[in-house]
Amino acid sequence: MLQQLRSVLFYVGLFPPTVLFSIIGVLIMPLPRKFRYQVIVRWTRFTVWWLRVSCGLSWRLTGAENIPAAPFVILCKHQSAWETLTLQLIFPPQCQVLKRELLRVPFFLTVSAVAVGVLLMFVRRVEPGQRILLLALGCILGGALGNLVDRMVSGAVTDFLDFHWRGYYWPAFNVADSGITVGMVILLLYSLLARDEVRDATHAT
């Protein structure tokens, strides 16, 4: 419980300076890169310090005398966002190698957020008695939220359910994908049944 409270405290304290430095970063874009780096790295210093204060995360550097003065390449085993930040404090001004897939993250985040907003709008318009329709939209909404959180946390959707039989493989998927698929099937069946009911009611009149 204490760990969860510390995590909440960390994110609450991190949000205001992140917004502030985001605005500052946009304003100083025309200035030289060295100056911009010195300004933005202050956000990194605050974040590492705030991690130590709020979560008790401390660290110790050994072997600093082996850091060369000439330009060099850092090969780091990436395990969390922590070392990505801390490396900026240990080594001289640097640039990161970016995977091409990460450039697609903002697009997918935007699409997922818009989809969640549209689904919420539909859910609000559904009558309370239409439980099957609410169940379908709930499954789709839950799956969309799951994929959205996955992209925000890890930058991609993690497919961990992989089924195969005698050399035949079903495409890997996750729980969120299952929710979306089940919801779409229920929604399709509900639409077909509702159409038949409307047709029967029309013929009866």
LUMMARFI-652077 format. One line per 4 residues: number of its first residue (from 1); their letters; for each residue x, y, z negated of C-alpha. Coordinates in Angstrom, 1 decimal, decimal comma. Each point is the difference from the previous one (the first is absolute). Example, Ala and Ser with C-alpha at 12.3 -4.5 7.8 and 13.67 -1.06 7.14 Angstrom:
<atoms>
1) AS) 12,3:-4,5:-7,8  1,4:3,4:0,7 $
</atoms>
This chain:
<atoms>
1) MLQQ) 0,0:0,0:0,0  2,8:2,4:-0,9  1,7:-0,7:3,4  -3,2:1,0:1,8 $
5) LRSV) -0,4:3,2:-2,0  3,6:0,9:0,8  -0,6:-0,6:3,7  -3,1:2,2:-0,1 $
9) LFYV) 2,0:2,7:-1,8  2,8:-0,2:2,5  -2,4:0,5:3,0  -1,9:2,8:-1,7 $
13) GLFP) 3,3:1,9:-0,7  1,3:-0,8:3,5  -2,9:1,4:2,0  0,3:3,8:-0,6 $
17) PTVL) 3,8:0,2:0,9  -0,6:-2,2:3,0  -2,6:2,3:1,3  2,2:3,0:-0,7 $
21) FSII) 3,1:-1,4:1,7  -2,1:-1,1:3,0  -1,1:3,6:0,5  3,5:1,3:-0,5 $
25) GVLI) 1,3:-2,6:2,4  -2,3:1,2:2,7  0,9:3,7:-0,6  3,8:-0,6:0,1 $
29) MPLP) 0,0:-2,1:3,2  1,5:2,8:2,1  3,0:0,2:-2,4  3,3:-1,9:0,4 $
33) RKFR) -0,2:-3,8:-0,8  2,6:0,3:-2,8  -2,0:2,6:-1,9  -3,2:-2,0:0,5 $
37) YQVI) 1,7:-3,1:-1,4  1,2:1,8:-3,1  -3,5:1,3:-0,6  -2,0:-3,3:0,5 $
41) VRWT) 2,5:-2,1:-1,9  -1,1:1,9:-3,1  -3,3:-1,8:0,3  2,0:-3,2:-0,1 $
45) RFTV) 1,9:1,1:-3,1  -3,3:0,8:-1,7  -1,6:-3,3:1,0  3,0:-2,1:-1,3 $
49) WWLR) 0,0:2,1:-3,2  -3,8:-0,4:-0,4  0,3:-3,7:0,4  2,4:-0,2:-2,9 $
53) VSCG) -2,1:2,2:-2,2  -3,4:-1,4:0,8  0,8:-3,7:0,7  3,3:-0,4:-1,8 $
57) LSWR) 1,9:-1,0:3,2  3,7:0,7:-0,5  2,9:-0,9:2,2  3,8:0,0:-0,1 $
61) LTGA) 2,4:0,5:2,9  3,3:-2,0:0,3  2,6:0,0:2,7  -0,6:3,6:1,1 $
65) ENIP) 3,8:0,3:0,7  -0,5:-2,3:2,9  -2,3:2,4:1,9  2,0:1,2:3,1 $
69) AAPF) 0,4:3,6:0,9  -0,5:-0,6:3,7  -3,4:-0,8:1,6  -1,1:-3,6:-0,6 $
73) VILC) -3,1:-2,2:0,3  -1,9:-1,3:-3,1  -1,4:-3,5:0,2  -2,4:-0,2:-3,0 $
77) KHQS) -2,3:-2,9:-0,9  -3,3:1,8:-0,1  -2,0:-1,2:-3,0  -2,1:3,1:-1,0 $
81) AWET) -0,3:3,7:0,7  2,2:0,7:-3,0  3,4:-0,7:1,7  -1,2:2,0:3,0 $
85) LTLQ) -0,3:3,0:-2,2  3,1:-0,7:-2,2  2,3:-0,5:3,0  -0,6:3,7:0,8 $
89) LIFP) 1,5:0,9:-3,4  3,0:-2,4:0,2  1,2:0,6:3,6  0,6:3,2:1,9 $
93) PQCQ) -2,6:1,4:2,4  -1,3:-2,8:2,1  -2,5:-1,1:2,6  -2,1:-3,2:0,0 $
97) VLKR) -0,5:-2,5:2,7  -3,8:-0,2:0,6  -1,8:-3,0:1,3  -2,3:0,7:3,0 $
101) ELLR) -2,9:-1,7:-1,7  0,0:2,6:-2,8  -0,9:2,7:2,6  -3,4:-1,7:0,5 $
105) VPFF) -0,9:0,1:-3,7  -1,6:3,5:0,1  -2,2:-1,0:2,9  -1,2:-3,2:-1,7 $
109) LTVS) -0,5:1,9:-3,3  -2,1:2,6:1,8  -2,1:-2,6:1,8  -0,5:-2,0:-3,2 $
113) AVAV) -1,0:3,1:-2,0  -2,5:1,1:2,7  -1,5:-3,5:0,1  -0,4:-0,1:-3,7 $
117) GVLL) -1,7:3,4:0,1  -2,4:-1,1:2,8  -0,9:-3,2:-2,0  -0,7:2,0:-3,1 $
121) MFVR) -2,3:2,2:2,0  -1,9:-3,1:1,3  -0,2:-1,5:-3,5  -1,6:3,2:-1,4 $
125) RVEP) -2,7:-0,1:2,7  -0,9:-3,7:-0,6  -3,2:-0,6:-2,0  0,5:-1,7:-3,3 $
129) GQRI) -2,2:-2,9:1,0  2,2:-0,9:3,0  2,3:-2,3:-2,0  1,3:-2,0:2,9 $
133) LLLA) 1,0:3,2:1,9  1,6:1,4:-3,2  1,9:-3,3:-0,4  1,3:0,2:3,6 $
137) LGCI) 1,1:3,6:-0,3  1,5:-0,7:-3,5  2,2:-2,8:1,5  1,2:2,2:2,9 $
141) LGGA) 0,6:2,9:-2,4  1,9:-2,1:-2,4  2,2:-1,4:2,8  0,7:3,4:1,4 $
145) LGNL) 0,9:1,3:-3,4  2,3:-2,9:-0,6  1,8:0,5:3,3  0,2:3,8:-0,7 $
149) VDRM) 1,6:-0,6:-3,4  2,4:-2,6:1,5  1,2:2,5:2,6  0,4:2,8:-2,6 $
153) VSGA) 2,0:-2,3:-2,4  2,1:-2,1:2,3  -0,4:1,8:3,4  -1,6:-3,0:1,6 $
157) VTDF) -2,7:-2,6:-0,4  1,3:-3,2:-1,5  -1,5:-3,2:1,5  0,7:-2,8:-2,4 $
161) LDFH) -2,7:-2,6:0,9  1,4:-2,3:2,6  -1,8:-3,2:1,0  1,1:-2,7:2,5 $
165) WRGY) -0,9:-3,5:0,9  2,1:-2,4:2,2  1,9:2,8:1,6  -3,0:2,2:0,5 $
169) YWPA) 0,3:3,3:-1,8  -2,8:2,5:-0,9  1,1:3,6:0,1  1,2:1,1:-3,4 $
173) FNVA) -2,3:2,3:-2,0  -0,7:1,3:-3,5  -2,9:0,4:-2,4  -0,9:3,4:1,4 $
177) DSGI) -0,2:-1,3:3,5  -2,3:-2,8:-1,3  -2,3:2,6:-1,6  -0,2:2,0:3,3 $
181) TVGM) -0,7:-3,1:2,0  -2,7:-1,4:-2,3  -1,6:3,5:-0,2  0,0:0,3:3,8 $
185) VILL) -1,6:-3,4:0,4  -2,7:0,8:-2,6  -0,6:3,4:1,6  -0,3:-1,6:3,5 $
189) LYSL) -2,5:-2,7:-1,3  -2,0:2,6:-1,9  -0,2:2,2:3,2  -1,3:-3,0:2,0 $
193) LARD) -2,5:-1,0:-2,6  -1,2:3,6:-0,4  -0,4:0,3:3,7  -2,1:-3,1:0,1 $
197) EVRD) -2,2:1,3:-2,8  -0,6:3,3:1,8  -0,8:-1,9:3,2  -2,5:-2,3:-1,8 $
201) ATHA) -1,6:3,0:-1,7  -0,4:1,8:3,3  -1,6:-3,0:1,6  -2,4:-0,4:-2,9 $
205) T) -1,3:3,5:0,4 $
</atoms>
